[in-house]
Amino acid sequence: MLQHSGVPRYGGLGFADSRPLLADEPTAALDAESSAQLESLVLRLAKDRMPILWVTHDLAQMRRLAGHLVALERGRIHCAGAPGDYSESPSLSDCLRSNVFR
């Protein structure tokens, strides 16, 4: 954990009030029912303002869960925005359909 002006920061993401939940493809090995239960739990935590960093290659899951999307390619930000931006912006939609998610 990094400290900056007395405010805890995690990986430069600026989560000051609580520890974030970091999840790297947590539903990859789960059946559909277990995935749905985990997604429901995560949505409740997010509603309670818990910061969550969720890594996935599942576009449908991204759209269901994300408040903000960031697509990385070879460790660099390829595109970023709110989920609604992806349906309204051709360039962001193209980004999500790119090789980043295949």
Backbone bond lengths (Angstrom), bond angles and torsions (degrees), N, CA, C in turn:
res aa  C-N    CA-C-N  psi(-1)  N-CA   C-N-CA  omega(-1)  CA-C   N-CA-C  phi
1 M - - - 1.443 - - 1.522 108.24 -
2 L 1.322 116.53 132.41 1.445 122.59 177.40 1.524 109.36 -92.48
3 Q 1.304 117.03 148.82 1.457 120.67 175.13 1.516 108.75 -114.50
4 H 1.297 116.56 139.45 1.457 122.67 177.29 1.514 107.39 -144.37
5 S 1.310 117.27 114.88 1.463 122.27 -179.59 1.520 112.61 53.24
6 G 1.322 117.34 36.67 1.452 120.54 177.10 1.522 114.54 78.39
7 V 1.333 118.67 1.55 1.465 122.34 -179.46 1.520 108.35 -107.16
8 P 1.329 118.00 122.23 1.462 119.36 178.30 1.523 111.27 -61.57
9 R 1.332 115.60 137.91 1.462 120.31 177.90 1.518 107.46 -132.12
10 Y 1.304 116.53 139.46 1.451 122.36 -178.49 1.516 109.33 -113.38
11 G 1.326 115.98 111.33 1.448 120.28 176.93 1.517 113.58 56.19
12 G 1.313 118.17 27.70 1.445 121.13 -179.74 1.526 113.71 75.41
13 L 1.318 118.13 8.34 1.456 120.68 -176.81 1.528 112.54 -85.02
14 G 1.317 117.46 -13.77 1.453 120.73 174.00 1.516 115.70 76.71
15 F 1.324 118.78 31.63 1.457 121.15 175.95 1.518 107.60 -81.17
16 A 1.311 116.86 99.46 1.450 120.01 -172.12 1.523 114.05 -92.84
17 D 1.317 118.54 -33.68 1.456 120.76 -170.41 1.523 114.92 -88.23
18 S 1.307 118.78 -26.34 1.456 120.43 -178.05 1.518 109.96 -153.75
19 R 1.301 114.83 164.08 1.460 119.33 177.47 1.518 109.09 -73.80
20 P 1.315 116.71 134.55 1.463 118.66 179.94 1.523 112.01 -77.06
21 L 1.309 115.04 154.59 1.455 121.77 170.53 1.519 106.15 -88.69
22 L 1.316 117.16 120.78 1.459 122.31 178.03 1.518 107.90 -107.00
23 A 1.328 116.94 119.99 1.461 121.50 -175.27 1.525 109.77 -131.19
24 D 1.318 116.77 113.90 1.457 122.34 -179.54 1.530 109.16 -100.28
25 E 1.311 116.44 100.49 1.460 124.65 -178.47 1.540 112.21 47.61
26 P 1.333 116.53 55.23 1.470 119.53 -174.86 1.520 114.80 -67.66
27 T 1.325 118.69 -18.42 1.462 119.76 -178.64 1.525 112.91 -100.91
28 A 1.315 117.52 3.20 1.470 121.43 -174.85 1.528 113.10 -57.48
29 A 1.308 118.24 -37.45 1.474 120.91 -176.55 1.526 112.56 -106.02
30 L 1.340 116.73 13.49 1.460 119.77 -177.53 1.528 111.25 -99.05
31 D 1.330 115.63 153.05 1.462 119.62 172.96 1.531 108.11 -76.02
32 A 1.322 116.43 170.34 1.464 121.43 -174.48 1.531 112.69 -59.23
33 E 1.336 117.36 -41.51 1.463 120.60 -178.99 1.535 110.99 -65.58
34 S 1.323 116.71 -44.54 1.466 120.34 179.49 1.529 110.71 -65.91
35 S 1.330 117.14 -38.76 1.470 120.85 176.90 1.522 110.99 -60.68
36 A 1.326 116.05 -44.59 1.462 120.71 179.78 1.531 111.01 -62.97
37 Q 1.322 117.33 -39.80 1.465 121.06 178.26 1.526 110.99 -64.76
38 L 1.331 116.28 -42.61 1.466 119.95 179.32 1.533 110.52 -66.18
39 E 1.326 116.88 -42.16 1.467 120.06 178.09 1.529 110.50 -61.27
40 S 1.316 117.46 -40.50 1.456 121.56 178.62 1.532 110.65 -61.58
41 L 1.325 116.08 -44.16 1.466 120.71 177.70 1.527 110.86 -61.37
42 V 1.323 116.65 -44.98 1.469 120.86 -178.49 1.526 110.66 -63.64
43 L 1.323 117.55 -40.05 1.461 120.22 177.79 1.525 111.22 -63.70
44 R 1.334 117.54 -37.30 1.475 120.38 176.42 1.526 110.73 -65.50
45 L 1.331 116.62 -42.32 1.465 120.07 178.71 1.528 110.73 -63.62
46 A 1.315 116.51 -41.85 1.467 120.42 178.87 1.528 110.70 -64.30
47 K 1.324 116.34 -39.02 1.465 120.22 177.90 1.527 110.71 -62.13
48 D 1.335 116.22 -32.77 1.464 121.77 176.46 1.522 111.89 -82.67
49 R 1.340 116.49 10.24 1.466 124.81 174.13 1.527 113.73 72.89
50 M 1.323 117.54 25.45 1.457 119.69 173.80 1.528 108.11 -77.88
51 P 1.327 117.61 128.36 1.463 119.15 176.95 1.531 110.41 -70.44
52 I 1.324 116.65 133.53 1.463 121.63 -176.57 1.520 109.13 -132.43
53 L 1.310 115.95 129.34 1.462 122.31 172.45 1.523 105.67 -111.65
54 W 1.336 116.67 109.34 1.465 123.97 -172.29 1.517 107.71 -115.00
55 V 1.306 117.53 118.54 1.464 122.40 179.25 1.520 108.55 -99.63
56 T 1.347 116.37 126.40 1.459 120.42 179.34 1.519 109.96 -155.40
57 H 1.314 115.91 158.42 1.463 122.37 172.54 1.522 110.00 -109.00
58 D 1.315 117.40 3.99 1.459 123.78 -176.28 1.534 109.60 -90.66
59 L 1.338 116.70 104.42 1.460 120.87 -177.17 1.519 113.08 -60.87
60 A 1.320 117.51 -41.00 1.466 120.25 179.28 1.527 110.25 -62.43
61 Q 1.321 116.46 -41.78 1.462 120.56 178.71 1.528 110.28 -64.49
62 M 1.318 116.89 -40.68 1.468 120.51 177.54 1.513 110.87 -56.88
63 R 1.314 115.55 -46.37 1.460 119.76 -177.64 1.532 111.62 -66.81
64 R 1.325 117.78 -32.13 1.475 120.87 179.17 1.523 111.83 -73.55
65 L 1.329 117.66 -35.99 1.458 120.76 -168.44 1.524 115.49 -104.69
66 A 1.302 117.49 -28.90 1.469 119.69 -166.32 1.519 114.28 -79.57
67 G 1.317 114.59 140.28 1.457 122.04 167.01 1.510 109.49 -95.92
68 H 1.325 116.00 -23.41 1.467 123.09 177.88 1.523 107.00 -152.07
69 L 1.314 116.66 135.03 1.464 121.50 -179.43 1.518 110.40 -112.04
70 V 1.326 115.87 140.26 1.460 122.05 173.10 1.522 106.68 -133.50
71 A 1.313 116.49 123.80 1.464 121.55 177.73 1.522 108.29 -103.34
72 L 1.323 115.60 126.67 1.466 121.08 179.08 1.517 109.69 -106.49
73 E 1.305 115.37 145.19 1.459 121.19 172.88 1.519 107.10 -137.35
74 R 1.336 115.19 118.08 1.466 121.77 -177.56 1.526 111.72 53.60
75 G 1.338 115.59 41.32 1.453 120.97 175.07 1.516 115.80 80.68
76 R 1.314 118.15 3.96 1.462 121.57 179.26 1.532 109.64 -119.04
77 I 1.334 115.63 150.50 1.455 119.86 178.26 1.523 108.73 -68.02
78 H 1.316 115.40 121.98 1.466 122.58 179.81 1.529 109.57 -90.98
79 C 1.333 116.80 -40.59 1.459 122.87 174.42 1.523 108.06 -164.36
80 A 1.322 115.98 160.93 1.463 120.42 -179.23 1.517 108.92 -154.69
81 G 1.327 115.69 152.21 1.456 120.63 177.07 1.508 111.78 165.83
82 A 1.316 115.38 177.97 1.462 121.33 176.48 1.522 108.83 -76.25
83 P 1.341 118.37 152.29 1.461 120.26 -179.27 1.530 113.50 -53.44
84 G 1.319 118.60 -39.48 1.461 121.52 178.30 1.510 112.87 -62.85
85 D 1.336 116.91 -29.92 1.458 120.74 179.27 1.520 111.46 -62.76
86 Y 1.325 116.71 -29.77 1.457 120.11 -175.55 1.517 111.72 -71.86
87 S 1.310 117.92 -31.39 1.460 119.26 179.17 1.522 111.16 -82.23
88 E 1.332 117.22 -21.61 1.461 121.05 -177.18 1.520 113.76 -98.05
89 S 1.309 118.29 -19.03 1.456 121.58 -176.06 1.520 110.99 -110.79
90 P 1.325 117.77 116.65 1.470 119.35 179.07 1.527 112.90 -57.93
91 S 1.330 117.33 -38.74 1.466 118.72 -177.77 1.521 111.44 -67.89
92 L 1.336 117.96 -38.83 1.454 120.41 177.47 1.524 110.78 -70.72
93 S 1.319 117.26 -38.37 1.467 120.26 176.58 1.516 110.51 -62.13
94 D 1.328 116.19 -42.19 1.473 120.43 176.99 1.521 110.35 -61.02
95 C 1.317 116.26 -39.05 1.465 120.33 179.11 1.516 110.11 -59.36
96 L 1.323 116.98 -46.57 1.461 120.08 -178.08 1.525 112.53 -67.62
97 R 1.314 117.16 -26.78 1.456 120.01 178.18 1.532 112.13 -88.45
98 S 1.326 116.92 -1.90 1.462 121.04 -177.99 1.530 110.92 -72.14
99 N 1.290 115.89 -178.12 1.463 122.59 -179.37 1.517 113.49 -66.46
100 V 1.311 118.29 -10.41 1.459 120.94 -179.98 1.520 110.69 -57.20
101 F 1.340 117.29 -34.37 1.450 121.49 -174.39 1.524 113.18 -107.70
102 R 1.281 118.24 21.06 1.476 120.32 178.93 1.487 111.17 -114.05
